């Protein structure tokens, strides 16, 4: 029962992450310049997170190389998510006049 619930939760996370990929990809194609860069970072982060979840399902034991891959993908996720957030923050600060262009 517990493994079924865990599998369902992983599948739900993957489904929601795929929706996030689709919608973020749609934004990337519609925006320009700095916002585009920010959303590209977000897109890469969501894709790496999704791949880490898929890897966790494919290799449930999580030992050795699969665990290293999962951890690496999560590291990529957080780096690109942080880069997207910092880029967005910088853009907003320039728009508000806090910093000069």
Residue frames relative to the residue before (quaternion, step in Angstrom):
aa qw qx qy qz dx dy dz
X 1.0000 0.0000 0.0000 0.0000 0.00 0.00 0.00
X 0.6723 0.5068 -0.2944 0.4521 3.56 0.90 -0.95
X 0.6653 0.4944 -0.3129 0.4638 3.60 0.98 -0.81
X 0.6204 0.5306 -0.3434 0.4643 3.60 1.10 -0.64
X 0.6482 0.5091 -0.3070 0.4758 3.56 1.01 -0.82
X 0.6433 0.5130 -0.3137 0.4740 3.57 1.02 -0.80
X 0.6493 0.5079 -0.3129 0.4718 3.59 0.97 -0.83
X 0.6514 0.5086 -0.3117 0.4689 3.58 0.97 -0.84
X 0.6520 0.5025 -0.3242 0.4661 3.59 0.97 -0.76
X 0.6337 0.5118 -0.3287 0.4780 3.60 1.02 -0.74
X 0.6625 0.5026 -0.3077 0.4624 3.59 0.93 -0.85
X 0.6299 0.5221 -0.3280 0.4723 3.58 1.05 -0.75
X 0.6432 0.5163 -0.3133 0.4707 3.58 0.97 -0.87
X 0.6590 0.5001 -0.3087 0.4694 3.60 0.93 -0.87
X 0.6438 0.5219 -0.3223 0.4575 3.59 0.94 -0.84
X 0.6773 0.4737 -0.2903 0.4823 3.59 0.89 -0.89
X 0.6393 0.5154 -0.3258 0.4685 3.59 1.03 -0.76
X 0.6317 0.5193 -0.3355 0.4676 3.61 1.03 -0.70
X 0.6172 0.5155 -0.3396 0.4879 3.60 1.05 -0.70
X 0.6456 0.5162 -0.3157 0.4660 3.58 0.98 -0.85
X 0.6259 0.5286 -0.3324 0.4673 3.60 1.02 -0.78
X 0.6728 0.5058 -0.2993 0.4494 3.58 0.83 -0.98
X 0.7121 0.4486 -0.2682 0.4687 3.59 0.81 -0.96
X 0.6449 0.5005 -0.3272 0.4760 3.60 1.00 -0.73
X 0.6166 0.5347 -0.3348 0.4709 3.58 1.03 -0.78
X 0.6403 0.5254 -0.3171 0.4620 3.59 1.03 -0.76
X 0.6461 0.5021 -0.3189 0.4782 3.59 1.04 -0.73
X 0.6228 0.5623 -0.3416 0.4234 3.59 0.95 -0.88
X 0.7084 0.4583 -0.2718 0.4628 3.59 0.95 -0.79
X 0.7243 0.4522 -0.2469 0.4581 3.62 1.19 -0.33
X 0.7120 0.4302 -0.2627 0.4889 3.61 1.16 -0.27
X 0.3498 -0.7499 0.5338 0.1746 3.54 -1.28 0.34
X 0.8771 0.2016 -0.1298 0.4162 3.47 -1.48 0.26
X 0.8681 -0.0273 0.0167 0.4953 3.59 -0.88 -0.98
X 0.6286 0.5214 -0.3458 0.4619 3.59 1.00 -0.74
X 0.6100 0.5576 -0.3310 0.4555 3.56 1.09 -0.77
X 0.6563 0.5024 -0.3101 0.4698 3.59 0.92 -0.91
X 0.6463 0.5300 -0.3172 0.4481 3.56 0.91 -0.91
X 0.7180 0.4393 -0.2611 0.4726 3.58 0.82 -0.95
X 0.5714 0.5481 -0.3932 0.4674 3.61 1.15 -0.40
X 0.6290 0.5134 -0.3301 0.4815 3.58 1.02 -0.77
X 0.6501 0.5101 -0.3168 0.4657 3.59 0.94 -0.87
X 0.6435 0.5318 -0.3203 0.4477 3.58 0.96 -0.86
X 0.6567 0.4926 -0.3121 0.4782 3.60 0.89 -0.89
X 0.6557 0.5139 -0.3249 0.4476 3.60 0.95 -0.81
X 0.6631 0.4959 -0.3120 0.4659 3.59 0.93 -0.83
X 0.6380 0.5191 -0.3299 0.4633 3.59 0.99 -0.79
X 0.6755 0.4814 -0.3120 0.4632 3.62 0.88 -0.84
X 0.6167 0.5299 -0.3449 0.4690 3.60 1.06 -0.69
X 0.6533 0.5155 -0.3082 0.4610 3.58 0.93 -0.92
X 0.6581 0.4993 -0.3091 0.4712 3.58 0.95 -0.85
X 0.6301 0.5227 -0.3488 0.4562 3.61 1.02 -0.65
X 0.6494 0.5012 -0.3157 0.4768 3.59 1.05 -0.73
X 0.6405 0.5121 -0.3231 0.4725 3.59 0.98 -0.80
X 0.6461 0.5092 -0.3152 0.4732 3.58 0.99 -0.81
X 0.6339 0.5346 -0.3312 0.4503 3.59 1.01 -0.77
X 0.6618 0.4742 -0.3068 0.4930 3.60 1.08 -0.67
X 0.6698 0.5152 -0.3027 0.4409 3.58 0.93 -0.88
X 0.7854 0.1628 -0.0764 0.5923 3.58 1.09 -0.74
X 0.1147 -0.8651 0.4841 0.0635 3.60 0.45 1.20
X 0.5783 0.5970 -0.3946 0.3917 3.62 1.09 -0.48
X 0.1959 -0.8354 0.4929 0.1445 3.56 1.13 -0.67
X 0.4817 0.6459 -0.4462 0.3895 3.56 0.98 0.86
X 0.8395 0.2245 -0.1523 0.4708 3.56 -1.10 0.69
X 0.8645 -0.0711 0.0766 0.4916 3.53 -1.03 -0.92
X 0.6414 0.5067 -0.3588 0.4508 3.67 0.87 -0.71
X 0.6549 0.5001 -0.3200 0.4676 3.59 0.94 -0.80
X 0.6301 0.5234 -0.3259 0.4721 3.57 1.05 -0.74
X 0.6424 0.5161 -0.3111 0.4736 3.58 1.03 -0.81
X 0.6424 0.5172 -0.3170 0.4684 3.59 0.93 -0.89
X 0.6718 0.4878 -0.2935 0.4740 3.58 0.88 -0.94
X 0.6476 0.5237 -0.3129 0.4566 3.60 0.95 -0.85
X 0.6629 0.4970 -0.3021 0.4714 3.58 0.96 -0.85
X 0.6469 0.5003 -0.3207 0.4779 3.59 1.04 -0.70
X 0.6112 0.5263 -0.3469 0.4786 3.59 1.09 -0.64
X 0.6326 0.5151 -0.3206 0.4813 3.59 0.99 -0.85
X 0.6134 0.5585 -0.3377 0.4448 3.58 0.99 -0.86
X 0.7385 0.4332 -0.2588 0.4471 3.58 0.63 -1.08
X 0.6175 0.5383 -0.3515 0.4533 3.61 1.05 -0.68
X 0.7249 0.4293 -0.2571 0.4735 3.59 0.80 -0.97
X 0.6057 0.5321 -0.3616 0.4682 3.60 1.08 -0.59
X 0.6546 0.4972 -0.3049 0.4809 3.56 0.97 -0.86
X 0.6355 0.5222 -0.3315 0.4622 3.62 0.97 -0.82
X 0.6567 0.5082 -0.3066 0.4653 3.60 0.95 -0.83
X 0.6596 0.5038 -0.2989 0.4709 3.55 0.99 -0.86
X 0.6637 0.4950 -0.3056 0.4702 3.60 0.94 -0.84
X 0.6377 0.5154 -0.3237 0.4722 3.59 1.01 -0.77
X 0.6476 0.5060 -0.3091 0.4786 3.59 0.97 -0.85
X 0.6497 0.5169 -0.3117 0.4621 3.59 0.93 -0.87
X 0.6502 0.5161 -0.3094 0.4638 3.56 0.95 -0.89
X 0.6504 0.5142 -0.3118 0.4641 3.57 0.96 -0.87
X 0.6751 0.4926 -0.2920 0.4651 3.59 0.90 -0.88
X 0.6363 0.5187 -0.3288 0.4668 3.58 1.02 -0.74
X 0.6373 0.5017 -0.3255 0.4860 3.60 1.05 -0.71
X 0.6496 0.5166 -0.3173 0.4587 3.60 0.97 -0.80
X 0.6971 0.4609 -0.2579 0.4849 3.58 1.04 -0.79
X 0.5009 -0.6772 0.4093 0.3506 3.58 1.26 -0.17
X 0.3857 0.7290 -0.4817 0.2961 3.61 1.23 0.26
X 0.7868 0.1116 -0.0562 0.6044 3.57 1.08 -0.75
X 0.4963 -0.6570 0.4843 0.2956 3.56 -1.17 0.61
X 0.5662 -0.6061 0.4444 0.3385 3.55 -1.21 0.57
